[in-house]
Amino acid sequence: MPTVHPTVATESRGRRRLLALAACLLALPASLMSARAQEGAPKPPPVLPSMQGETIVVAGATGRTGKEVVKLLLAQGAKVRGFSRKVDEARTAMPGVEWVAADVRDAKSVQGIAKGADRMVIALGSNSFRDPANKPEEVDDAGVARLAAEARAAGLKHVVLVSSAGVTRPPQGEERFAKLMNAVMTSKLRGEDALRKGGVPYTVLRPVGLWDKPAGQLGIALVPGDPPISAMIARADVAAVAVQALVDPGARNKTVMILNVAQPQVDAWKSAFAAVPGP
């Protein structure tokens, strides 16, 4: 078997990814492409309410996507309330956050978690591949439902749920992997439904594959529904969309897939929520 130099292999993977990202635009639903064509010149981003001084609950604040959400909220002058089973470690890692000892799998521990808060971002992930105790049924399904109920009890203005692309489609691959992923996706869809029925204004985001890249390097497409598109999006970009959705009237009660795409104006997505069809 021929040996491939690591640098050459990395460059080749990079070219393939860029080509795949460029192809994503071609793979978007025709209805969305038509709407974009009719819009003409990019619209200016909407003027959004400030969250300065507000308290935002971030579920999953210690996760890789949750940390990006926290950074953006703190930069905007918002107060962030997070919860963790390991509060001391969380305080050391992220000292600017109000930390509460709680576990989303324990209904009693999250009771009142949203009291006095204004909005919520749910960026949970069961990750049962690494920790079998984090069952998707308890985290992505029942856990999200518990938080949706707390949001309603506290009268929150808006809740953003970071779900996943593919929740409406059977996972493919090796049988054991597909079975586990099916449990994850089924649970995430149930969590989405619990939020949609929860009586609080919401936005459900369905990111595609996640990678750890800086925000703003590529454009972002907002795609209605859950079409079979193979693509990637930076966690930092997911966080940016989630934070805007908290206060963007166009994002109210919307469910949307998000992915990185190659386009010249990387912030055009900021005016795109209003064009996404409602529930």
C-alpha positions in Angstrom: 0.0 0.0 0.0 1.6 3.4 -1.0 2.5 5.8 1.7 0.8 9.2 1.6 2.8 12.2 3.1 0.7 13.7 6.0 0.9 17.2 4.5 -0.4 16.0 1.2 -3.1 14.0 2.8 -4.2 17.0 4.9 -4.3 19.3 1.9 -6.3 16.8 -0.1 -8.8 16.5 2.7 -9.0 20.2 2.9 -9.7 20.5 -0.8 -12.4 17.8 -0.6 -14.1 19.6 2.3 -14.1 22.9 0.4 -15.6 21.3 -2.7 -18.2 19.6 -0.5 -19.1 23.0 1.1 -19.4 24.6 -2.3 -21.6 21.8 -3.5 -23.9 22.3 -0.5 -25.4 25.3 -2.2 -26.4 23.2 -5.1 -27.9 20.6 -2.8 -30.2 23.1 -1.0 -33.9 22.8 -1.6 -35.0 24.5 -4.8 -37.6 26.5 -2.9 -35.0 28.1 -0.7 -32.7 28.8 -3.7 -35.6 30.4 -5.5 -36.4 32.6 -2.5 -32.8 33.7 -2.3 -32.8 34.6 -6.0 -35.9 36.7 -5.6 -34.4 38.6 -2.6 -31.8 40.3 -4.8 -29.2 42.2 -2.9 -28.4 41.0 0.7 -30.7 42.6 3.3 -29.1 44.4 6.2 -29.1 42.4 9.4 -32.1 43.1 11.7 -31.8 45.4 14.6 -32.3 43.1 17.6 -33.1 43.8 21.2 -30.2 43.9 23.6 -29.7 41.1 26.1 -27.5 43.2 28.3 -28.3 42.6 32.0 -30.7 39.7 31.1 -30.1 36.2 32.6 -29.8 33.4 30.1 -29.9 29.8 31.2 -27.5 27.7 29.2 -28.1 23.9 29.5 -24.9 22.1 28.4 -22.7 25.1 29.2 -19.7 22.9 29.8 -20.0 21.3 26.4 -18.0 22.4 23.3 -21.0 24.1 21.7 -22.3 25.4 25.0 -19.0 27.1 25.8 -19.2 29.0 22.6 -22.7 30.1 23.4 -21.6 31.3 26.9 -18.7 33.3 25.4 -21.0 35.2 23.0 -23.6 35.9 25.7 -21.0 37.2 28.2 -19.6 39.4 25.4 -23.0 41.0 25.0 -23.3 41.8 28.6 -25.8 39.1 29.5 -25.7 37.1 32.7 -25.3 33.4 32.2 -26.6 30.7 34.5 -25.3 27.2 33.9 -25.6 24.0 35.7 -23.3 21.0 36.2 -22.8 17.9 38.2 -19.3 19.1 38.8 -19.8 22.7 39.9 -16.3 23.3 41.3 -14.7 22.3 38.0 -17.2 24.4 36.0 -16.5 27.5 38.1 -12.7 27.1 37.7 -13.1 26.6 33.9 -15.7 29.4 33.4 -15.6 31.9 36.3 -18.0 34.4 34.8 -21.0 32.1 35.0 -23.5 31.7 37.8 -23.2 27.9 38.4 -25.9 25.7 39.9 -25.4 22.1 41.0 -28.0 20.1 38.9 -28.4 17.2 36.6 -30.9 17.3 33.7 -31.6 13.6 34.4 -32.9 14.5 37.8 -36.2 16.4 37.7 -35.9 17.6 41.3 -32.4 19.0 40.8 -33.5 21.3 37.8 -36.7 22.4 39.5 -36.6 26.2 39.5 -33.5 26.4 37.3 -35.1 29.1 35.1 -36.7 31.2 37.9 -35.9 34.8 37.5 -34.2 34.2 34.1 -35.2 35.7 30.7 -34.3 33.2 28.0 -32.7 29.7 27.7 -30.4 27.9 25.3 -30.4 24.1 25.4 -27.2 22.6 24.0 -27.3 19.2 25.6 -25.9 16.0 24.2 -26.3 12.6 25.7 -22.9 11.3 24.4 -23.6 7.8 25.4 -20.7 6.6 23.3 -18.4 7.9 26.0 -20.7 7.6 29.1 -23.3 4.9 28.9 -25.1 6.5 31.9 -26.0 9.5 29.8 -28.8 7.7 28.0 -30.4 9.7 25.2 -33.9 8.9 26.5 -33.0 10.7 29.8 -31.0 13.6 28.3 -32.2 14.4 24.8 -35.8 13.4 25.4 -36.9 13.6 29.0 -34.1 16.1 29.9 -35.2 18.6 27.3 -38.9 18.1 28.2 -38.0 18.9 31.9 -36.3 22.1 30.8 -39.1 23.1 28.5 -41.5 22.7 31.5 -39.2 24.9 33.7 -39.1 27.5 30.9 -42.8 27.6 30.8 -43.1 27.8 34.6 -40.7 30.7 34.7 -42.4 32.5 31.8 -39.2 32.8 29.7 -39.3 35.0 26.6 -37.6 32.4 24.3 -35.9 29.0 24.3 -33.4 27.9 21.6 -32.8 24.1 21.3 -29.6 22.9 19.6 -30.9 19.5 18.2 -29.4 17.7 15.2 -29.9 17.2 11.5 -31.1 13.7 10.6 -33.7 13.4 13.5 -36.4 12.4 11.0 -34.3 9.9 9.0 -33.2 6.4 10.0 -29.4 6.4 10.7 -27.2 4.3 8.3 -24.1 2.3 9.0 -22.9 -0.7 11.0 -25.8 -2.3 12.9 -24.7 -1.5 16.5 -23.8 2.1 15.5 -27.1 2.6 13.7 -29.1 1.2 16.6 -27.4 3.6 19.1 -27.7 6.6 16.8 -31.4 5.7 16.2 -32.0 6.0 19.9 -30.2 9.4 20.0 -32.1 10.8 17.0 -35.5 9.5 18.2 -34.8 11.0 21.6 -33.8 14.3 20.1 -36.9 14.5 18.0 -39.1 13.8 21.0 -37.2 16.5 22.9 -37.9 18.9 20.0 -41.6 18.0 20.1 -41.7 18.6 23.8 -40.4 22.1 23.3 -42.7 22.8 20.4 -45.7 21.8 22.5 -44.3 23.5 25.7 -46.1 26.8 25.3 -42.9 29.0 25.2 -41.6 30.8 22.1 -38.9 28.6 20.6 -36.3 28.0 17.9 -35.1 24.5 17.1 -31.7 24.4 15.3 -30.6 21.2 13.5 -26.9 21.5 12.8 -25.2 19.1 10.5 -21.8 17.6 11.3 -19.9 19.7 13.8 -16.2 20.8 13.6 -14.1 23.0 15.8 -13.3 26.0 13.6 -13.5 29.8 14.3 -16.8 31.5 13.6 -17.3 33.5 10.4 -15.0 31.8 8.1 -17.8 30.5 5.9 -21.4 31.5 5.2 -24.3 29.8 7.0 -27.4 28.4 5.3 -30.7 28.1 7.1 -32.7 25.3 5.5 -36.3 24.4 6.5 -37.0 20.9 7.6 -34.5 18.0 7.6 -33.3 17.3 4.1 -30.6 14.7 3.5 -27.6 17.1 3.1 -24.1 15.9 4.0 -22.2 18.9 5.3 -20.4 20.5 8.3 -20.8 23.6 10.5 -18.4 25.2 13.0 -19.6 24.9 16.6 -18.9 28.6 17.0 -21.2 29.3 14.1 -23.9 27.2 15.7 -23.5 29.3 18.8 -23.8 32.6 16.8 -27.0 31.4 15.2 -28.4 30.3 18.6 -27.6 33.6 20.3 -29.2 35.6 17.5 -32.3 33.3 17.5 -32.9 34.2 21.2 -33.9 37.7 20.2 -34.7 37.6 16.5 -38.5 37.9 15.9 -38.0 36.0 12.6 -36.7 33.0 14.5 -39.8 32.7 16.6 -41.3 29.2 16.5 -39.1 28.0 13.6 -37.3 24.7 13.1 -34.3 24.9 10.8 -31.3 23.0 9.6 -28.0 25.0 9.7 -24.8 24.3 7.7 -21.7 26.1 6.5 -21.7 27.0 2.8 -19.2 28.8 0.6 -20.6 32.2 -0.2 -19.0 35.7 -0.4 -21.0 37.4 2.3 -20.6 35.2 5.4 -23.0 37.2 7.6 -26.0 37.2 5.1 -27.7 34.5 7.3 -28.4 37.2 9.9 -31.3 38.5 7.8 -32.5 35.0 6.7 -34.6 33.8 9.6 -37.7 35.8 8.5 -37.7 33.9 5.2 -37.8 30.5 6.9 -41.4 29.1 6.9 -43.0 28.7 10.3 -44.3 25.5 12.0 
